[in-house]
Amino acid sequence: MNMHVNPATGALITADAAAFKTLFPNRPFRIRHELAGDKRLTLAAILELVKALPRDRIEYNSGKVAVDQAAETTPLVDLSPEDVIAKIESAGAWMVLKRIEHHPDYKALLEAALLSVARTQGFDSLAAAGFSDIQGFLFVSSPNATTPFHLDSEDNFFVQIHGPKQFSVYDNTDGSIANNDVIEHAITKHRNVKYDESYEPKAMHNHLEPGEGVFVPYCWPHWIKTFDTYSISVAITWKTAKVNRKNDIYSVNGFLRDKGMPQPAPGTQPGRDRVKLAVYRSINAVISPLRKSEGFRRWIRGLIRGKAANYYYNAGKAK
């Protein structure tokens, strides 16, 4: 498995006991991990993963972007996915390999990391600890690259594997940075959200070296930058039943908004939420098997999120 377990704790991911007791899962905190030496997270292994993944699981663009870069103006790079990895020191690129849990080697890595957390918390399984819908996202970035201000619709142990990185996460518990409408848009359209320097008093800036990381709560906005060498990082994510329910309602609300019918935030009208959830999940049960097809995924992504959602297919094409 190529994983090194902390001999003191038997865990792949650790943090101060007080952090898990008082902050998890509602507030961010720094973590440590034993994944930096794993052979599956080297450039050579990542290149093989790139070759194995469907094209829509590989998103990449220029790393020379602003913190507040608008999604529709994101510059691309004229390199193939394989070339981005091979030339990462000079490519000026940012890349994410999505849903790496579909590859058995990386599914094993993600589950082992989260199971080690579950056991240190007194649980004997991932399910008992509430770790469901486990997904992995592997990031490879050139030197001096930026990931714009955005939010994600899951909880996340973000672990740094190679090179230093700054990870800045912002407190949005009062909705003053991203309100309900912004969160809905980020979940149903594009993850990027507006940044303003006035948000800085709510920031937690983390300088991460290999072996370090940070826990990022659901929908807490953040942005990231690399320094003078290439970077490899992994987001180990999961969704609880509560988060899945909220995301499904946001999906219905986003669809209805597109039809000219803005909706109240999830939880505002519980009865209406139950109806939305029942209808959405019935439809999704029919659609889910079709998502095995990359062509269908691309079509449904464009239908729901707009044609711009597939912008990254144009990366690597001569301009």
GUZATI-844564 format. One record per residue (C-alpha): x, y, z; residue in three letters. Coordinates in steps of 0.02 Angstrom, whole numbers, padded with zeros to 5 digits, always signed. Each point is the difference from the previous one (the first is absolute). Layout:
XYZALA
...
This chain:
+00000+00000+00000MET
+00154+00113+00016ASN
-00078+00094+00146MET
+00095+00044+00158HIS
-00104-00008+00159VAL
+00043+00112+00147ASN
+00071-00123+00127PRO
-00061+00103+00147ALA
-00182+00006-00053THR
-00021-00129-00136GLY
-00077+00138-00107ALA
+00035+00071-00172LEU
-00081+00167+00045ILE
+00022+00078+00171THR
-00032+00164+00091ALA
+00001+00065+00176ASP
-00133-00093+00098ALA
-00080+00164+00049ALA
-00025+00046-00183ALA
-00104-00154-00037PHE
-00094+00019+00163LYS
-00044+00185-00010THR
+00013+00050-00185LEU
-00044-00151-00107PHE
-00102+00009-00112PRO
-00053+00182+00014ASN
+00163+00098-00003ARG
+00168-00021-00089PRO
+00157-00061+00086PHE
+00173-00058-00051ARG
+00037-00184-00021ILE
+00151-00112-00025ARG
+00009-00153-00112HIS
+00109-00145-00055GLU
-00041+00002-00187LEU
+00142+00105-00069ALA
+00110-00151-00040GLY
-00136-00102-00084ASP
+00054-00061-00173LYS
-00175+00027-00069ARG
+00024+00187+00026LEU
+00159+00022-00101THR
+00004+00083-00172LEU
+00036-00168-00083ALA
-00153-00080+00077ALA
-00107+00153-00033ILE
+00047-00005-00184LEU
-00066-00178-00008GLU
-00159+00055+00088LEU
-00024+00139-00128VAL
+00009-00129-00138LYS
-00129-00110+00088ALA
-00130+00132+00043LEU
-00143+00055-00114PRO
+00033+00171-00076ARG
-00137+00086+00101ASP
+00086-00053+00161ARG
+00149+00109-00048ILE
-00019+00188+00017GLU
+00145+00118-00029TYR
+00037+00178-00048ASN
+00131+00134+00023SER
+00062+00025+00177GLY
+00030+00184-00038LYS
-00169+00058+00063VAL
-00063+00126+00128ALA
-00072-00045+00169VAL
-00166+00070-00062ASP
+00012-00075-00176GLN
-00170-00015-00083ALA
-00032-00177-00061ALA
-00046+00056-00176GLU
+00165+00093-00023THR
+00116-00138+00063THR
+00146-00017-00123PRO
+00042-00173-00065LEU
+00167-00079-00045VAL
+00044-00076-00168ASP
+00064-00166+00067LEU
-00071-00174+00011SER
-00037-00069+00175PRO
+00153-00112-00014GLU
+00110+00146-00049ASP
-00061+00102+00148VAL
+00064-00135+00118ILE
+00162-00028-00096ALA
+00037+00187-00009LYS
-00078+00054+00165ILE
+00152+00103+00054GLU
-00019+00113-00153SER
-00179-00026-00059ALA
-00073+00144+00101GLY
-00151-00110+00031ALA
-00123-00057+00132TRP
-00080-00172-00013MET
-00125-00101+00099VAL
-00034-00185-00026LEU
-00179-00027+00058LYS
-00084-00149+00081ARG
+00160-00100+00016ILE
-00095-00123+00110GLU
-00059-00082-00162HIS
+00176-00071-00015HIS
+00018-00144+00125PRO
+00175+00050+00057ASP
-00057+00175+00046TYR
-00164-00058+00075LYS
+00104-00106+00119ALA
+00109+00150+00044LEU
-00149+00113+00038LEU
-00093-00129+00102GLU
+00155-00048+00100ALA
+00032+00183+00044ALA
-00178+00030+00058LEU
-00012-00166+00091LEU
+00154+00048+00101SER
-00090+00160+00051VAL
-00158-00096+00043ALA
+00095-00120+00112ARG
+00089+00139+00095THR
-00173+00073+00032GLN
-00062-00164+00072GLY
-00095-00069-00151PHE
+00032-00169-00079ASP
-00057+00041-00176SER
-00017+00142-00126LEU
-00189-00011+00007ALA
-00004+00012+00190ALA
+00106+00159-00009ALA
-00117+00078-00129GLY
+00126-00009-00144PHE
-00110-00036-00151SER
+00010+00047-00184ASP
+00189+00001+00013ILE
+00085+00088-00146GLN
+00177+00052-00040GLY
+00073+00145-00098PHE
+00185+00003-00043LEU
+00079+00169-00039PHE
+00161+00031-00097VAL
+00056+00180-00018SER
+00148+00089-00079SER
+00107+00119+00102PRO
-00082+00166+00046ASN
-00175-00057-00049ALA
-00164+00059+00078THR
-00164-00089+00029THR
-00135+00137+00005PRO
-00117+00034+00146PHE
-00134-00135+00002HIS
-00101-00116+00109LEU
-00035-00186-00005ASP
-00156-00100+00041SER
+00082-00127+00115GLU
+00111-00017+00153ASP
+00184-00019-00041ASN
+00165-00056+00074PHE
+00121+00093-00114PHE
+00174-00078+00007VAL
+00161+00070-00073GLN
+00111-00129-00086ILE
+00138+00093-00093HIS
+00062+00180+00010GLY
-00062+00140+00112PRO
-00171+00079-00020LYS
-00104+00137+00079GLN
-00178-00050+00040PHE
-00111+00144+00057SER
-00174-00043+00066VAL
-00135+00125+00052TYR
-00136-00007+00133ASP
-00170+00007-00084ASN
-00109-00058+00145THR
-00101+00162-00005ASP
-00019+00000-00191GLY
+00085+00168-00018SER
+00126-00064-00129ILE
-00112-00121-00093ALA
-00187+00012+00032ASN
-00127-00133-00047ASN
-00014+00057-00181ASP
+00189-00001-00022VAL
+00014-00174+00077ILE
-00139-00063-00113GLU
+00091+00069-00153HIS
+00166-00075+00056ALA
-00078-00172+00023ILE
-00107-00002-00157THR
+00100+00107-00123LYS
+00182+00036+00043HIS
+00100-00008+00160ARG
+00085+00172-00016ASN
-00071+00139+00111VAL
+00037+00185+00014LYS
+00149+00051+00106TYR
+00024+00166+00090ASP
+00143+00057+00111GLU
-00128+00045+00133SER
-00014-00189+00031TYR
+00177-00010+00070GLU
-00048+00018+00186PRO
-00092-00166-00023LYS
+00148-00089-00078ALA
+00105-00144+00065MET
+00162-00002-00101HIS
+00092-00167+00002ASN
+00175-00028-00066HIS
+00006-00185-00040LEU
+00152-00109-00025GLU
-00005-00184-00053PRO
-00073-00100+00144GLY
-00114+00144+00052GLU
-00178+00045-00045GLY
-00160+00082+00055VAL
-00179-00054+00033PHE
-00121+00105-00105VAL
-00184+00000+00054PRO
-00145-00007-00122TYR
-00019+00159-00104CYS
+00141+00098+00083TRP
+00077+00108-00139PRO
+00187-00015-00030HIS
+00139+00037-00124TRP
+00171-00077-00023ILE
+00169+00046-00073LYS
+00163-00093-00032THR
+00177+00066+00016PHE
+00162-00033-00095ASP
-00021-00186-00034THR
-00139-00110-00066TYR
-00133-00059+00121SER
-00097-00161+00026ILE
-00150-00002+00118SER
-00150-00111+00033VAL
-00174+00047+00060ALA
-00074-00148+00094ILE
-00185+00041+00004THR
-00162-00074+00063TRP
-00181+00048+00022LYS
-00111-00040+00148THR
-00183-00041-00025ALA
-00041+00178+00056LYS
+00118+00078-00128VAL
-00066-00112-00140ASN
-00176+00054+00042ARG
+00045+00184-00003LYS
+00095-00017-00164ASN
-00145-00089-00083ASP
-00120+00139+00051ILE
+00123+00130-00065TYR
+00002-00094-00166SER
-00190+00011-00013VAL
+00004+00183+00051ASN
+00131+00038-00133GLY
-00105-00084-00134PHE
-00157+00096+00053LEU
+00098+00163+00006ARG
+00050-00027-00181ASP
-00186-00014-00039LYS
-00032+00169+00082GLY
-00054-00070+00169MET
+00129+00043+00137PRO
-00022-00108+00154GLN
+00029+00024+00188PRO
+00155-00074+00079ALA
-00001-00184+00049PRO
-00082-00021+00170GLY
-00108+00157-00015THR
-00154-00097-00054GLN
+00020-00181+00057PRO
-00160-00064-00081GLY
+00047+00069-00170ARG
+00176-00067+00023ASP
-00067-00176+00026ARG
-00098+00009-00164VAL
+00151+00068-00095LYS
+00110-00136+00072LEU
-00121-00140-00045ALA
-00018+00060-00180VAL
+00186+00033-00024TYR
+00054-00167+00067ARG
-00129-00094-00103SER
+00065+00082-00158ILE
+00180-00023+00053ASN
-00028-00186+00027ALA
-00043-00014-00185VAL
+00142+00113-00059ILE
+00141-00067+00109SER
+00033-00160-00100PRO
+00017+00106-00157LEU
+00140+00100+00080ARG
+00119-00143-00035LYS
+00010+00073-00175SER
+00119+00147-00018GLU
-00104+00065-00145GLY
-00157+00002+00107PHE
+00093+00084+00144ARG
+00059+00136-00117ARG
-00175+00024-00071TRP
-00087+00007+00169ILE
+00135+00117+00070ARG
-00029+00121-00144GLY
-00188-00013+00018LEU
-00003+00035+00186ILE
+00152+00111+00025ARG
+00008+00082-00171GLY
+00116-00029-00148LYS
+00141+00092+00087ALA
+00008-00141+00128ALA
+00094-00105-00128ASN
+00130+00134-00036TYR
+00146-00109+00051TYR
-00026-00116-00149TYR
+00080+00140-00102ASN
+00162-00006+00099ALA
+00143-00075-00099GLY
-00073+00048-00168LYS
+00098+00117-00113ALA
-00071+00175+00003LYS
